Amino acid sequence: MTTTIARPGQRRNSTNAAARRTASSAPSPARRAAVRAGTKRHQPSRAKPSSSRIAAVDAYIEKSQPFAKPILKRLREIVHRACPQVQEAIKWGMPSFEYKGPLAGMAGFKQHCTFGFWKDKVLRDRQGILETHERTAMGNLGCIRSLSDLPSSTALARLCKEAANLNDAGIKAPRTVRERKPIPMPPDFAKELRGKARALAYFDRLPPSHKREYLEWIVEAKKPETRAKRIATAITWLSQGKHRNWKYETKR
């Protein structure tokens, strides 16, 4: 058998040729950068839930009555867990939750809290926990005075998810047009207005809807002492140039 011994010069040439082939087959820095960019460009984007808890809602809860704080915190937590992309805002002086449009809102008062959905008329309330027609308070859950008055977190979260799905689908709340009978001026309120020129002048300038808010508030009082107190309060507010729901206006 014949053995061929490579000369030193031949060995170096073979090594150099192999190195050149390896270098030519390796991608250039520019090509590697393009590949990385293309890979990133085609990776599916993942939407991260945004933390939308705002300081204004924190402050609203902290200023609420002691009984209301745990209620409002529980409602807020349920909404955020059910719809992580929900955004918070203060509207009409109360916390509002939005996701591709209005979703729900809550409020705390001196003796009760409220919570309601914007599109309550089209929600499928299988457990019958929502007040949609004959309401006992603003919103859909009636007067909430303690955590025990709330429906189960599971049931309320399900309604929050369904409300978010309605907004995803672009379904709008049906418009209900109610024919409201005119409210005659209460004689005792008219008497007090005549004695306060400034209050009377402001009341006369109010649009019909704002006048109605005052009249409804007065005639709905069930006790004479409550009615008298509301009339006195109305005179004071009108003298100051305020409409009935001035407390819920957002300060500018």
Residue pairs with C-beta under 8 A, 6 or more apart in sequence:
6 14
27 35
47 85
49 84
49 85
50 84
50 85
50 87
52 80
52 85
52 86
52 87
52 88
53 76
53 80
53 88
54 88
54 89
54 90
56 88
56 89
56 90
57 76
57 88
57 90
57 95
60 72
60 90
60 94
60 95
60 108
61 68
61 69
61 72
61 73
61 76
61 95
61 108
62 69
64 72
64 108
65 108
65 109
65 110
65 111
67 145
67 146
68 108
68 109
68 113
69 108
70 147
71 108
71 113
71 144
71 146
71 147
71 150
72 95
72 106
72 108
72 113
74 147
74 150
74 153
75 106
75 113
75 115
75 150
75 156
76 95
76 106
78 153
78 156
78 157
78 160
79 86
79 97
79 103
79 104
79 160
80 86
81 157
82 156
82 157
82 158
82 160
82 161
82 164
83 97
83 99
83 103
83 160
83 161
83 163
83 164
85 99
86 97
86 98
86 99
86 103
86 164
87 97
87 98
87 99
88 95
88 96
88 97
88 98
89 95
89 96
89 98
90 96
90 250
91 105
91 250
92 245
92 248
92 249
92 250
93 247
93 248
93 249
93 250
94 105
94 106
94 107
94 248
95 105
95 106
95 107
96 102
96 104
96 105
97 103
97 104
97 105
97 106
99 164
99 167
100 164
100 167
100 168
101 118
101 167
102 118
103 117
103 118
103 160
103 163
103 164
103 167
104 115
104 116
104 117
104 118
104 160
104 163
105 115
105 116
105 118
105 139
106 113
106 114
106 115
106 116
106 139
107 113
107 114
107 115
107 138
107 139
111 143
111 145
112 137
112 143
112 144
112 145
113 143
113 144
113 145
114 137
114 138
114 139
114 141
114 142
114 143
114 144
115 139
115 140
115 141
115 144
116 138
116 139
116 140
116 141
117 123
117 130
117 140
117 159
117 163
118 163
118 173
119 163
119 166
119 167
119 171
119 172
119 173
120 130
120 132
120 140
120 173
121 132
121 173
121 174
121 176
122 166
122 171
122 173
122 174
123 130
123 159
123 162
123 163
123 166
124 162
125 132
125 159
127 151
127 155
129 141
129 151
129 155
129 156
129 159
130 140
130 141
130 159
131 137
131 139
131 140
131 141
131 142
132 140
135 142
136 142
136 143
137 143
141 149
141 150
141 151
142 149
143 149
144 150
150 156
180 212
183 212
183 215
183 216
183 219
185 215
186 215
186 218
186 219
186 231
188 227
188 228
188 231
189 215
189 218
189 231
189 234
192 231
192 232
192 235
193 199
193 200
193 203
193 235
193 238
194 200
196 235
196 238
196 239
198 238
198 239
199 234
199 235
199 238
199 239
200 238
202 238
202 239
202 241
203 211
203 214
203 238
206 214
206 243
210 243
210 244
213 243
213 244
213 245
214 234
214 238
214 243
214 244
217 230
217 234
217 244
218 227
218 230
218 231
218 234
221 227
221 230
234 244
237 243
237 244
237 246
